[in-house]
Amino acid sequence: MRAPKIAIGIPVRNEAKSLPDLLHALATQTVGPGAITACFLLDGCDDESGTILAQHAAQMPFEIVIDTLPFGPPNAGRARAASMRLCLEVLDDHPDAVILTTDGDTSPAPDWVERSWLALETVDVVAGHILRRRRQPGTWRTRMEDYFMDLHTVRRALDPIEYDPLPSHPSLGGASLGFRTKVYRALGGFAEYIRGEDIELVG
């Protein structure tokens, strides 16, 4: 099955150190980089994020679109919503096109895009499993993440849902979300919250 045109909305705020890893991860996606347009939204960056993207744009095997918000207080929802508007423009608002979102400091698995669009053949929203790069054993955050993971696994074992089969996970973060454009529009898009815009939309 040939992949549809896919746009990825990526809000960026001072992610110069992480962007090379993200670009490499997108360039090596199994879906084939020609299907991807990465829409980067620079949210008031005052580091070299914009320079890095500009330098890499011509070398990447996928299209890169870059837009900028003026410098101001961090607002994750505003930046993510703006990156998704870029995606809709790139896709010409085609109702069945695929629109994904991740963060500037992520490194998606090689099959992230492919698995997301294949899943969107049968579901309205795809939320991928998000793992932190640095998990320190025994810390409160790691213990809490492990607890919620175990709790969700037990919940799905006791109350199976066809669209969320085991192995399942509780992740609903903006670092890995996907929609058909018509579904994203029907949901109203991301709210311009300082934080928590992802949970508000799909939670």
BAFI-3210 file (N, C-alpha, C; in Angstrom, 3 decimals, decimal comma, padded with zeros to 6 digits):
// residues 203
n [1|2|3|4|5|6|7|8|9|10|11|12|13|14|15|16|17|18|19|20|21|22|23|24|25|26|27|28|29|30|31|32|33|34|35|36|37|38|39|40|41|42|43|44|45|46|47|48|49|50|51|52|53|54|55|56|57|58|59|60|61|62|63|64|65|66|67|68|69|70|71|72|73|74|75|76|77|78|79|80|81|82|83|84|85|86|87|88|89|90|91|92|93|94|95|96|97|98|99|100|101|102|103|104|105|106|107|108|109|110|111|112|113|114|115|116|117|118|119|120|121|122|123|124|125|126|127|128|129|130|131|132|133|134|135|136|137|138|139|140|141|142|143|144|145|146|147|148|149|150|151|152|153|154|155|156|157|158|159|160|161|162|163|164|165|166|167|168|169|170|171|172|173|174|175|176|177|178|179|180|181|182|183|184|185|186|187|188|189|190|191|192|193|194|195|196|197|198|199|200|201|202|203]
n.u [000,841|000,603|001,972|000,099|000,265|002,053|002,189|004,161|003,838|005,935|006,710|009,210|011,415|014,266|015,942|018,406|020,450|019,157|017,909|019,478|019,439|016,691|016,172|017,730|016,354|013,888|014,707|015,293|012,989|010,815|008,660|009,423|011,111|010,220|007,503|007,064|006,550|008,105|007,079|008,304|007,947|009,205|009,356|009,830|012,649|015,946|018,354|020,456|018,618|017,025|019,023|020,290|018,228|017,880|020,381|020,370|018,228|018,421|019,808|018,293|016,221|013,561|010,875|011,221|009,535|009,541|008,506|007,981|007,346|007,024|009,393|008,586|006,764|006,957|004,687|003,235|000,912|000,101|002,293|002,248|-000,274|000,110|002,090|000,625|-001,216|000,479|000,959|-001,599|-001,794|000,284|-000,693|-002,822|-005,210|-006,447|-008,945|-008,427|-005,747|-002,735|-001,834|000,657|002,217|005,094|007,822|010,524|012,682|012,698|013,273|012,082|011,061|012,191|009,964|007,890|006,312|005,197|003,762|001,957|000,363|-000,721|-002,249|-004,145|-005,842|-007,898|-008,617|-009,417|-007,622|-004,197|-002,043|001,194|003,613|005,492|008,755|011,022|014,345|016,235|015,961|015,940|016,446|014,383|013,714|011,090|009,622|010,165|009,195|006,490|005,793|006,194|004,295|001,845|002,013|001,897|-000,619|-002,284|-001,865|-002,982|-005,593|-006,370|-006,135|-008,187|-010,349|-010,655|-010,220|-011,096|-009,810|-007,509|-005,445|-003,599|000,004|-000,419|-000,478|-000,269|000,332|-000,332|000,780|001,927|004,266|003,924|001,488|-001,263|-003,445|-006,159|-006,674|-009,310|-010,395|-008,792|-009,575|-012,302|-012,106|-011,361|-008,762|-005,538|-005,652|-004,598|-002,975|-000,752|000,505|-000,248|-001,929|-002,097|-003,177|-005,652|-006,865|-006,984|-007,395]
n.v [-001,187|002,154|004,988|007,832|011,412|012,918|015,089|016,541|018,155|020,177|021,707|023,940|025,003|026,366|024,020|023,252|021,366|018,943|018,719|017,682|014,856|014,340|015,064|013,146|010,840|011,222|011,165|008,523|007,032|004,233|004,456|005,831|008,645|010,440|010,718|012,431|015,624|017,863|020,127|022,728|024,741|027,514|028,613|031,416|031,097|031,539|030,421|028,346|026,957|027,601|028,122|025,618|024,060|025,362|024,921|022,157|021,677|021,466|019,115|017,035|014,155|014,725|017,118|020,284|022,655|025,846|028,006|030,914|032,032|035,067|036,077|035,274|034,512|031,014|028,855|026,072|025,031|027,041|027,034|024,366|024,254|026,157|024,890|022,758|024,081|024,878|022,337|021,687|023,557|022,708|020,222|020,969|020,956|018,483|016,115|013,417|013,182|012,623|013,798|014,354|014,807|015,766|016,396|018,818|017,731|015,017|011,562|009,750|006,314|004,159|003,140|004,792|006,761|005,154|003,142|004,764|005,964|003,656|002,670|004,672|003,981|002,602|003,774|006,878|008,519|008,351|007,531|007,385|005,329|006,896|007,319|008,395|009,609|009,602|007,784|007,534|005,027|004,403|007,041|009,461|010,178|008,168|005,941|006,635|006,677|003,976|002,817|003,810|002,651|-000,111|-000,149|000,596|-001,569|-003,697|-002,775|-002,869|-005,584|-006,584|-005,205|-005,339|-003,488|-003,103|-001,266|-000,691|-002,759|-005,182|-005,361|-002,505|001,037|003,995|006,482|009,773|011,983|014,968|014,370|012,206|011,925|011,336|012,049|011,919|014,607|015,584|014,625|015,869|018,537|018,301|017,794|020,239|021,121|021,909|023,526|026,789|026,479|027,024|024,733|021,195|020,971|018,752|016,594|017,734|017,730|015,008|013,470]
n.w [000,000|-000,918|000,676|001,826|001,245|003,809|006,524|009,085|012,071|013,966|016,789|017,945|020,394|021,137|020,533|019,540|020,086|019,901|017,413|015,162|015,640|015,456|012,779|011,457|012,261|010,995|008,358|007,957|007,996|007,576|005,892|003,740|002,831|000,901|001,147|003,187|004,677|006,702|009,040|010,621|013,439|014,731|017,892|019,141|019,331|020,603|020,118|018,062|016,560|014,261|012,377|012,163|011,057|008,612|007,456|007,101|005,448|002,600|002,366|003,262|002,604|002,448|002,357|003,929|005,818|007,215|009,771|011,848|015,146|017,004|019,572|022,888|025,960|026,747|025,078|024,659|023,463|021,659|019,881|018,913|017,724|015,700|014,188|013,206|011,617|009,573|008,498|007,490|005,459|003,761|003,006|001,569|002,808|002,400|003,023|003,709|004,073|006,011|009,176|011,410|014,642|016,507|018,808|019,023|020,343|020,084|019,046|016,811|016,377|013,673|012,254|012,913|011,469|009,426|010,864|012,162|010,068|008,933|011,054|011,159|009,167|010,290|012,697|014,414|015,794|016,566|019,130|019,985|021,767|024,204|025,247|027,664|027,160|029,168|031,840|035,162|037,394|040,198|040,806|041,549|039,291|037,387|038,796|038,929|036,187|035,548|037,208|036,152|033,631|034,240|035,470|033,344|031,618|033,067|033,174|030,446|030,026|031,625|030,626|027,605|024,560|021,228|019,514|020,858|021,334|023,319|023,143|025,126|025,965|028,088|026,963|025,846|024,740|022,975|021,655|020,052|018,112|015,874|013,100|010,697|008,477|008,378|010,728|012,646|012,237|012,901|015,608|016,510|016,719|018,292|021,415|022,461|024,855|027,620|028,453|028,199|026,021|024,382|025,892|026,432|023,944|023,039|025,267]
ca.u [000,000|001,414|001,674|-000,434|001,100|002,052|002,866|004,469|003,963|006,969|007,061|010,608|011,871|015,651|016,244|019,552|021,213|018,368|017,380|020,151|018,934|015,338|016,266|018,213|015,270|012,885|015,308|015,428|011,687|010,538|007,608|010,037|011,129|009,521|006,104|007,025|006,919|008,273|006,723|008,905|007,459|010,156|008,585|010,650|013,972|017,089|019,567|020,777|017,649|016,680|020,209|020,491|017,214|018,186|021,572|020,075|017,044|018,757|020,442|017,345|015,457|012,159|010,675|011,171|008,886|009,894|007,846|008,484|006,557|007,898|009,847|007,639|006,686|006,677|003,283|003,294|-000,291|000,154|003,301|001,819|-001,391|000,664|002,773|-000,403|-001,759|001,429|000,700|-002,828|-001,481|001,095|-001,548|-003,941|-006,399|-007,094|-009,579|-007,919|-004,302|-002,313|-001,129|001,272|002,975|006,078|008,530|011,856|013,715|012,412|013,960|011,081|011,492|012,201|008,652|006,877|005,383|004,479|002,784|000,912|-000,618|-001,439|-003,255|-005,199|-006,791|-009,017|-008,960|-009,430|-006,467|-003,130|-001,134|002,301|004,245|006,564|009,734|012,061|015,693|016,972|015,103|016,770|015,723|014,131|013,223|009,630|009,017|010,258|008,265|005,133|005,593|006,074|003,017|000,765|002,127|001,364|-002,054|-002,949|-001,793|-003,990|-006,909|-006,685|-006,293|-009,501|-011,369|-010,043|-010,869|-010,634|-008,904|-006,326|-005,089|-002,316|000,496|-000,962|000,281|-001,109|000,870|-001,217|001,499|002,123|005,470|003,551|000,051|-001,574|-004,855|-006,549|-006,917|-010,725|-010,620|-008,157|-010,447|-013,532|-011,785|-011,135|-007,343|-004,927|-005,913|-003,360|-002,666|000,674|000,898|-001,389|-002,802|-002,216|-004,130|-006,957|-007,444|-007,227|-007,607]
ca.v [000,000|003,356|005,959|009,107|012,545|013,023|016,266|016,397|019,441|020,057|022,950|023,947|026,128|026,183|022,585|023,113|020,149|017,740|018,692|016,735|013,493|014,278|015,077|011,826|009,878|011,418|010,794|007,069|006,404|003,117|004,818|006,478|010,072|011,237|010,900|013,271|017,035|018,238|021,538|023,183|026,031|028,049|029,360|032,380|030,537|032,452|029,628|028,089|026,016|028,007|027,960|024,188|023,598|025,941|024,262|020,771|021,561|021,024|017,801|016,026|013,522|015,091|018,566|020,985|023,964|026,508|029,275|031,454|032,882|036,035|035,691|035,580|033,433|029,703|028,457|024,830|024,885|027,987|026,577|023,131|024,605|026,847|023,894|021,966|024,917|024,719|021,033|021,754|024,310|021,846|019,144|021,607|020,620|017,281|015,522|012,096|013,206|012,287|014,872|013,859|015,810|015,332|017,521|019,073|016,994|013,587|010,738|008,711|005,013|004,146|002,825|005,646|007,327|004,074|002,523|005,751|006,103|002,394|002,609|005,631|003,363|002,013|004,560|008,319|009,161|007,440|008,061|006,451|005,150|007,870|006,917|009,389|009,123|009,407|007,302|007,182|004,070|004,767|008,409|009,499|010,231|006,838|005,065|006,993|006,200|002,515|002,511|004,047|001,655|-001,365|000,028|000,577|-002,928|-004,484|-002,271|-003,391|-007,038|-006,827|-004,542|-005,167|-002,621|-003,534|-000,301|-000,501|-004,109|-005,395|-004,524|-001,152|002,004|005,137|007,741|010,630|013,233|015,541|013,842|011,163|011,905|011,348|012,224|012,363|016,053|015,854|014,343|016,944|019,716|018,024|017,908|021,645|021,466|022,116|024,797|027,536|026,417|027,076|023,316|020,284|021,041|017,422|015,843|018,373|017,365|013,578|012,774]
ca.w [000,000|-001,023|001,727|001,385|001,628|005,268|007,065|010,518|012,750|014,995|017,471|018,388|021,200|021,581|020,470|018,629|020,365|019,604|016,054|014,242|015,861|014,915|011,319|011,037|012,475|009,944|007,074|007,870|008,216|006,668|004,952|002,588|003,148|-000,100|001,544|004,390|004,758|008,106|009,225|011,871|013,919|015,706|018,892|019,872|019,614|020,628|019,937|016,660|015,981|012,901|011,534|011,935|010,110|007,294|006,920|006,769|004,592|001,247|002,416|003,713|001,523|002,591|002,321|005,207|005,827|008,477|010,076|013,108|016,027|017,675|020,900|023,952|026,951|026,150|024,989|023,879|022,659|020,542|018,919|018,251|016,842|014,531|013,353|012,533|010,536|008,475|007,893|006,706|004,240|002,907|002,511|000,867|003,598|001,883|004,206|004,069|004,275|007,377|009,869|012,638|015,385|017,490|019,416|018,495|021,075|020,019|018,046|016,549|015,867|012,204|011,676|013,549|010,485|008,740|011,765|012,455|008,985|008,768|012,107|010,839|008,248|011,028|013,887|014,175|016,423|016,976|020,151|020,101|023,070|024,389|026,252|027,922|026,875|030,421|032,923|036,317|038,241|041,583|040,984|041,640|037,958|036,784|039,510|038,530|034,815|035,584|037,842|035,199|032,578|034,775|035,694|032,049|031,096|033,783|032,744|029,117|030,135|032,210|029,810|026,278|023,579|019,913|018,891|021,696|021,766|023,987|024,242|025,070|026,768|028,458|026,433|025,054|024,591|021,658|021,017|019,092|017,839|014,457|012,729|009,370|008,601|008,656|012,150|013,410|012,154|013,647|017,038|016,841|016,760|019,602|022,089|022,708|026,282|027,940|028,444|028,301|024,854|023,812|026,706|026,291|022,647|022,837|026,534]
c.u [000,887|000,990|001,059|000,575|000,936|002,807|003,015|004,680|004,900|007,246|008,470|010,860|013,249|016,033|017,463|020,309|020,483|017,969|018,139|019,677|017,536|015,363|016,739|017,106|014,203|013,414|015,376|014,110|011,402|009,475|008,183|009,962|010,404|008,075|005,945|007,324|006,969|008,064|007,201|008,393|008,398|009,424|009,513|012,031|015,030|018,403|019,761|019,787|017,327|017,832|020,433|019,483|017,506|019,384|021,277|018,997|017,367|019,331|019,462|016,563|013,953|012,068|010,614|010,528|009,148|009,107|008,252|007,402|007,501|008,269|008,832|007,638|006,374|005,187|003,211|002,087|-000,301|001,118|002,843|000,656|-000,883|001,387|001,763|-001,085|-000,826|001,187|-000,539|-002,605|-000,704|000,239|-002,738|-005,273|-007,162|-007,662|-009,007|-006,402|-003,994|-001,494|-000,653|001,900|003,943|006,771|009,937|012,957|013,476|013,293|013,038|011,706|011,387|010,842|007,533|005,851|004,558|003,412|001,648|-000,106|-001,362|-002,539|-004,426|-006,136|-008,027|-009,415|-008,858|-008,190|-005,467|-002,232|-000,034|002,875|005,460|007,467|010,754|013,436|016,448|015,987|015,995|015,982|015,564|013,636|011,696|008,995|009,048|009,281|006,825|004,830|005,393|004,733|001,865|000,807|001,534|-000,148|-002,823|-002,961|-002,846|-005,387|-007,307|-006,836|-007,687|-010,630|-010,803|-010,894|-010,253|-009,597|-007,643|-005,854|-003,762|-001,260|000,073|-000,129|-000,617|-000,665|-000,166|-000,534|001,688|003,377|005,153|002,034|-000,169|-003,067|-004,983|-006,913|-008,374|-011,056|-010,012|-009,037|-011,721|-013,315|-011,512|-009,687|-006,841|-005,283|-004,587|-003,107|-001,158|001,261|-000,377|-002,335|-003,057|-003,269|-005,547|-007,627|-007,844|-007,530|-009,066]
c.v [001,252|004,372|007,212|010,213|012,768|014,277|016,098|017,784|019,320|021,426|022,859|025,195|025,795|024,699|022,316|021,804|018,891|017,616|017,763|015,298|013,331|014,231|013,729|010,790|010,010|010,977|009,287|006,342|005,349|003,453|005,405|007,984|010,936|011,508|011,963|014,726|017,397|019,740|021,996|024,576|026,502|029,002|030,260|031,868|031,647|031,668|029,397|027,138|026,352|027,809|026,499|023,661|024,110|025,244|022,848|020,636|020,981|019,605|016,681|015,445|013,757|016,612|019,129|022,345|024,585|027,810|029,669|032,231|033,873|035,569|036,142|034,456|032,106|029,386|027,248|024,682|025,804|027,496|025,318|023,417|025,280|025,866|023,045|022,774|024,881|023,406|021,071|022,518|023,442|020,765|019,667|021,212|019,417|016,481|014,185|012,038|012,961|013,432|014,326|015,022|015,124|016,575|017,647|018,301|015,487|012,890|009,561|007,417|004,997|003,875|003,698|006,172|006,224|003,458|003,476|005,819|004,805|002,262|003,541|005,137|002,876|002,798|006,045|009,033|008,087|008,155|007,029|006,400|006,060|007,413|008,033|008,786|008,797|009,047|006,836|006,259|004,596|006,175|008,403|009,494|008,876|005,882|005,349|006,517|004,689|002,094|002,682|003,053|000,325|-001,279|-000,043|-000,828|-003,822|-004,076|-002,853|-004,914|-007,384|-006,290|-004,284|-004,285|-002,919|-002,582|-000,044|-001,850|-004,143|-005,781|-003,071|-000,223|003,207|006,467|008,473|011,954|013,668|015,068|012,736|011,079|011,954|011,393|012,233|013,843|016,345|015,607|015,450|018,192|019,505|018,138|019,346|022,070|021,680|023,488|025,480|027,655|026,506|025,675|022,470|020,327|019,667|016,601|016,403|017,919|015,900|012,814|012,544]
c.w [000,000|000,028|001,129|001,664|003,125|005,675|008,575|011,111|013,943|015,607|018,048|019,216|021,754|021,681|019,593|018,851|019,918|018,142|015,098|014,400|015,278|013,392|010,779|011,166|011,399|008,578|006,881|008,151|007,158|005,635|003,672|002,761|002,132|000,237|002,626|004,055|006,235|008,237|010,597|012,212|015,023|016,642|019,699|020,212|019,649|020,627|018,438|015,981|014,532|011,937|011,182|010,921|008,703|006,647|006,442|005,693|003,221|001,219|002,756|002,540|001,647|002,615|003,736|004,999|007,195|008,604|011,490|013,849|016,701|019,077|021,944|024,963|026,274|026,172|024,063|022,965|021,454|019,464|018,194|017,290|015,570|013,614|012,592|011,428|009,325|007,739|006,998|005,405|003,254|002,250|001,719|001,499|003,040|003,056|004,645|004,189|005,748|007,951|011,216|013,383|016,331|018,021|018,849|019,190|021,057|018,990|017,739|016,033|014,342|011,566|012,240|012,548|009,840|009,634|012,082|011,328|008,720|009,826|011,801|009,735|008,986|012,275|013,549|014,693|016,817|017,979|020,363|021,507|023,177|025,528|026,433|027,653|028,155|031,532|034,064|037,237|039,664|041,802|040,974|040,258|037,274|037,456|039,091|037,111|034,785|036,184|036,858|034,044|033,036|034,952|034,378|031,451|031,748|033,338|031,395|029,135|030,665|031,344|028,417|025,372|022,226|019,322|019,712|022,220|022,516|022,961|024,055|025,948|027,082|027,847|025,582|024,721|023,150|020,961|020,021|018,984|016,335|014,204|011,206|009,511|008,933|010,129|013,003|013,398|012,964|015,154|017,472|016,917|018,179|020,152|022,413|024,218|026,484|027,955|028,509|027,126|024,231|024,566|026,535|024,996|022,574|024,114|026,818]
res [m|r|a|p|k|i|a|i|g|i|p|v|r|n|e|a|k|s|l|p|d|l|l|h|a|l|a|t|q|t|v|g|p|g|a|i|t|a|c|f|l|l|d|g|c|d|d|e|s|g|t|i|l|a|q|h|a|a|q|m|p|f|e|i|v|i|d|t|l|p|f|g|p|p|n|a|g|r|a|r|a|a|s|m|r|l|c|l|e|v|l|d|d|h|p|d|a|v|i|l|t|t|d|g|d|t|s|p|a|p|d|w|v|e|r|s|w|l|a|l|e|t|v|d|v|v|a|g|h|i|l|r|r|r|r|q|p|g|t|w|r|t|r|m|e|d|y|f|m|d|l|h|t|v|r|r|a|l|d|p|i|e|y|d|p|l|p|s|h|p|s|l|g|g|a|s|l|g|f|r|t|k|v|y|r|a|l|g|g|f|a|e|y|i|r|g|e|d|i|e|l|v|g]
***
